[in-house]
Structures are given as structure tokens and as C-alpha cells.
Amino acid sequence: MRQYRDFRDYHIGKLRDPEDARIFISIALEEYEEDGDIEAFLRALKDVTEAQGGIAKLAKHTKLNEQDINDIFSNKENLKFDDLEAILQALGFRLSIEPTKIGKSAIESQQVEMLK
């Protein structure tokens, strides 16, 4: 009889690879940009945290305590930019800026429309 692994175990195991974790977080962020579902993005961060050693380990590498991190991941506390940066840094990532797929910013597009 074939033995099956639990999907959650498989998923967390895959996220131990830094490149898989980076792709997972990037996709979660792109989806957040599209649908505004912050809870899904926070779940992605939590999954990568679990794969990288857990909340206690993350807390040791940030200025946040375990309760703060749990509150952030459960969306009980608003995610602050500084906290996001600290969490990403501790997980081995950083924020970066790149142009949107459209190419022009909303502000730039509005200025062009106003000049017409």
C-alpha cells in the first residue's frame, strides 16, 4: 500500500528552500495587490516562518515578541511597515520596488488625462 504525505508537511518542507519561499511570498504579495486579501499574505508569511524554524526563532531575530508576531499573522494587529521589513529580513528577504505591469503610475496617467 502506498503511503501518502500530508499536504501541509509537504508544503512546509518545500518552503524550507529559500528560492521556493521567495517565490511563494512573491506570489502571495502579487495576489494581495490584486485582491487586497491581507490574511492570505499573512498566512504565506506564517507558513514560511514555520518552515524556517517557527515563531520563537523569528522573534529572536526581530524586535517583536512571539505574541506580537502571532497577532500580526492572525491579523489581530495591523501590520506595520517596520514589522514587515523586520519579518522579511529575519526570513532572509527584503522589499524591493519595480514598475507596475502597466508601465505608468496612476498619478502620471491622471496628469496626462488632465492635459488633454
C-alpha positions in Angstrom: 0.0 0.0 0.0 1.3 3.4 -1.0 2.0 5.9 1.8 0.9 9.4 1.3 2.4 12.5 2.9 0.2 15.1 4.5 0.0 18.2 2.2 0.8 20.6 5.0 4.1 18.7 5.8 4.9 18.6 2.1 4.1 22.4 1.7 6.2 23.4 4.7 9.0 21.1 3.6 9.1 22.8 0.2 9.2 26.3 1.9 12.5 25.3 3.6 14.2 26.0 0.3 14.9 29.8 0.1 14.0 30.1 -3.5 10.7 28.3 -3.1 10.0 30.5 -0.1 10.8 33.6 -2.1 8.5 32.6 -4.9 5.7 31.7 -2.5 5.9 35.1 -0.8 6.2 37.0 -4.1 3.1 35.3 -5.4 1.2 36.0 -2.2 2.2 39.7 -2.5 1.1 39.8 -6.1 -2.3 38.3 -5.2 -2.6 40.8 -2.4 -2.1 43.6 -4.9 -4.9 42.1 -7.0 -7.5 41.2 -4.3 -6.5 43.0 -1.1 -6.6 39.8 0.9 -4.1 40.6 3.6 -5.0 37.5 5.5 -3.8 35.3 2.7 -0.5 37.2 2.5 -0.1 36.9 6.3 -0.7 33.1 6.1 2.1 32.9 3.5 4.5 34.7 5.8 3.4 32.4 8.6 4.0 29.3 6.5 7.5 30.5 5.6 8.2 31.3 9.2 7.1 27.8 10.2 9.4 26.3 7.5 12.3 28.4 8.7 12.1 27.4 12.3 9.0 28.9 13.8 7.7 32.0 15.5 10.1 31.7 18.5 13.1 31.7 16.2 11.6 34.6 14.2 11.1 36.6 17.4 14.8 36.1 18.3 15.8 37.8 15.1 13.3 40.7 15.2 12.3 43.3 17.8 9.0 41.6 18.0 7.9 39.2 20.7 6.1 35.9 19.9 2.7 37.3 20.9 3.2 40.3 18.6 4.1 38.0 15.7 1.1 35.7 16.4 -1.2 38.8 16.5 0.2 40.1 13.2 -0.1 36.7 11.5 -3.7 36.3 12.7 -4.5 39.9 11.6 -5.4 40.9 15.2 -2.8 43.6 15.0 -2.2 45.8 11.9 0.9 45.0 10.0 3.3 48.0 10.2 5.9 48.6 7.6 8.7 48.3 10.1 7.4 45.0 11.3 7.0 43.7 7.7 10.6 44.7 7.0 11.9 43.1 10.2 10.0 39.8 9.4 11.2 39.7 5.8 14.8 40.5 6.9 14.7 37.7 9.5 13.4 35.3 6.9 16.2 36.3 4.5 14.3 38.6 2.2 13.9 42.3 1.5 11.4 44.6 0.0 12.1 46.0 -3.5 10.4 48.3 -5.9 9.7 47.6 -9.5 7.5 49.2 -12.1 3.9 48.1 -12.5 2.9 45.9 -15.5 1.1 48.9 -17.0 4.3 51.0 -17.0 2.7 54.3 -16.0 1.8 55.3 -12.5 -1.8 56.2 -11.7 -0.6 59.7 -10.9 1.2 60.0 -14.2 -1.8 58.7 -16.2 -4.1 61.2 -14.4 -1.8 64.1 -15.3 -1.8 63.1 -19.0 -5.6 63.0 -18.9 -5.8 66.4 -17.3 -3.7 67.9 -20.1 -6.0 66.7 -22.8 
